[in-house]
Amino acid sequence: MADVPASEARRAFLRTLEKGQVRRGTVSSVSDVDALVDLGGFDGLLRTPEVSWQRREVPLGQVLRVGQDVTVTVLDVDADRDWLTVSLKSLRDDPFREFARTHLGHVVPGRVTKVASIGVFVRVHDHVEGLLPASELPEREDDDQHPAVGDVLVVEIADINLDRRRVKLALRDGG
């Protein structure tokens, strides 16, 4: 390949890759919003949302480090544009799907994480929050009786939308 221009060699390497393919690579760069993974001749872009199923609350540099060996799934390849995106999380089971399979209809305690005009958001499982709509809340005479952040409510997992990754809750006795 010494006679082949670098850009042509890169395109040739990209043509060997396919969407969905699993490859080993090495983290070559990390920023706050993404990382690059060297797949042996070409860096694939690893965006923050593709690192983990959990919401990222710490800088990416605390999760990945330059030189770290990783296994990724190829998400998109565009040899004409010299473009490659990869994913770490696609190789792991989606915890939201597991939650949906096992929790629909269950009555559970949950902690209020946010109060909004549309209702209250309640953490019902590790990294899973649901919305208890305002229409589910009993009418109260003063705001001191409405749920506040930190309160524990007893709720039913009433509906789960896998496509939108949303959980609808219903208030139950004890809440």
C-alpha positions in Angstrom: 0.0 0.0 0.0 3.0 2.3 -0.1 2.1 3.5 -3.6 -1.6 4.1 -2.7 -2.4 7.6 -1.4 -3.4 7.7 2.2 -7.0 9.0 1.4 -7.5 6.0 -1.0 -6.2 3.6 1.6 -8.6 5.0 4.1 -11.5 4.6 1.7 -10.4 1.1 1.0 -10.4 0.3 4.7 -13.8 1.8 5.1 -15.2 -0.4 2.3 -14.2 -3.4 4.4 -16.6 -2.3 7.2 -20.3 -2.9 7.4 -23.1 -1.5 9.5 -23.6 -3.8 12.5 -20.1 -5.3 12.4 -18.4 -5.7 15.7 -14.8 -4.6 15.8 -12.0 -4.2 18.4 -10.3 -0.8 18.6 -8.3 1.6 20.8 -9.6 4.9 22.1 -7.4 7.5 20.4 -9.0 10.7 21.6 -11.5 11.8 24.2 -13.3 15.1 24.5 -16.3 16.2 26.6 -18.8 15.2 23.9 -17.3 12.4 22.0 -14.3 10.1 21.5 -12.4 8.6 18.6 -11.8 4.9 18.3 -8.9 3.6 16.1 -10.1 0.5 14.3 -6.8 -0.2 12.7 -6.4 2.4 10.1 -9.4 4.7 10.6 -10.9 6.5 13.6 -14.6 5.9 14.3 -16.6 8.6 16.0 -18.1 7.5 19.3 -20.7 10.1 20.5 -21.5 10.4 24.2 -25.1 8.9 23.8 -23.5 5.7 22.3 -21.2 5.1 25.2 -23.8 3.8 27.7 -27.5 3.3 28.2 -27.3 5.5 31.3 -27.5 9.2 31.1 -24.0 10.7 31.3 -23.6 12.8 34.4 -19.8 12.7 34.5 -17.3 13.9 31.8 -16.6 11.4 29.1 -12.9 11.4 30.1 -13.8 9.8 33.4 -15.4 6.9 31.5 -12.9 6.4 28.7 -9.2 7.0 28.4 -6.8 7.3 25.5 -5.2 3.9 24.9 -8.1 1.9 26.3 -9.0 -1.2 24.2 -12.8 -1.4 23.4 -15.2 -3.5 21.4 -17.6 -1.5 19.3 -20.4 -1.9 16.8 -20.2 -0.1 13.5 -23.3 2.2 13.3 -22.7 3.9 10.0 -20.0 3.9 7.2 -19.7 6.4 4.5 -16.6 5.8 2.4 -17.3 8.7 0.1 -17.3 11.2 3.0 -14.6 9.4 5.0 -17.1 9.0 7.9 -17.5 6.2 10.4 -19.6 6.1 13.6 -19.5 3.4 16.3 -21.3 2.4 19.5 -20.3 0.8 22.8 -23.8 0.6 24.2 -25.2 -1.5 21.4 -23.3 -4.5 22.6 -25.1 -4.3 26.0 -28.7 -5.2 26.9 -30.9 -2.2 27.1 -31.9 -1.9 30.8 -35.1 0.1 29.8 -36.3 -2.9 27.7 -35.6 -5.3 30.6 -37.5 -2.9 32.9 -40.4 -2.9 30.5 -40.5 -6.7 30.3 -40.5 -7.1 34.1 -42.3 -4.1 35.7 -45.5 -3.2 33.7 -48.4 -3.3 36.1 -46.3 -3.4 39.3 -47.0 -1.1 42.2 -43.7 0.3 43.6 -42.5 3.1 45.8 -40.6 5.9 44.0 -38.9 9.1 44.8 -40.0 12.4 43.2 -37.2 13.8 41.1 -38.9 16.8 39.4 -42.1 18.7 39.7 -43.5 20.2 36.5 -46.8 21.6 35.3 -47.6 18.4 33.5 -47.1 16.3 36.7 -44.3 14.9 38.7 -41.4 12.7 37.6 -40.7 9.7 39.9 -37.6 7.5 39.9 -39.1 4.0 39.9 -36.0 1.9 39.2 -32.3 2.4 38.7 -32.0 5.1 35.9 -35.7 4.8 35.1 -38.1 7.7 35.8 -41.8 7.9 35.0 -44.3 10.7 34.7 -47.2 10.8 37.2 -49.5 13.1 35.2 -51.1 16.1 37.0 -54.5 14.6 36.3 -53.5 11.7 38.6 -52.8 14.0 41.5 -55.6 14.7 43.9 -56.8 18.2 44.0 -55.3 19.9 47.0 -56.2 23.1 48.7 -52.7 24.4 49.0 -49.4 23.8 47.3 -47.8 22.4 50.5 -49.8 19.3 50.0 -48.5 18.6 46.5 -45.6 16.2 46.0 -42.2 17.8 46.3 -38.8 16.7 45.1 -37.6 14.0 47.5 -41.1 12.8 48.5 -41.7 9.0 48.2 -44.9 8.0 46.4 -46.5 4.6 45.8 -47.2 4.3 42.1 -48.3 1.8 39.5 -46.3 1.3 36.3 -49.4 2.0 34.1 -47.9 2.2 30.6 -44.5 1.9 29.0 -43.7 3.2 25.5 -40.5 1.5 24.3 -40.1 3.7 21.2 -40.3 7.0 23.1 -38.6 5.5 26.2 -41.4 6.8 28.4 -43.1 5.4 31.5 -46.6 6.6 32.6 -47.5 6.2 36.3 -50.7 6.0 38.3 -51.0 7.0 41.9 -51.9 4.1 44.3 -52.8 3.9 48.0 -50.0 5.0 50.2 -49.1 7.7 47.8 
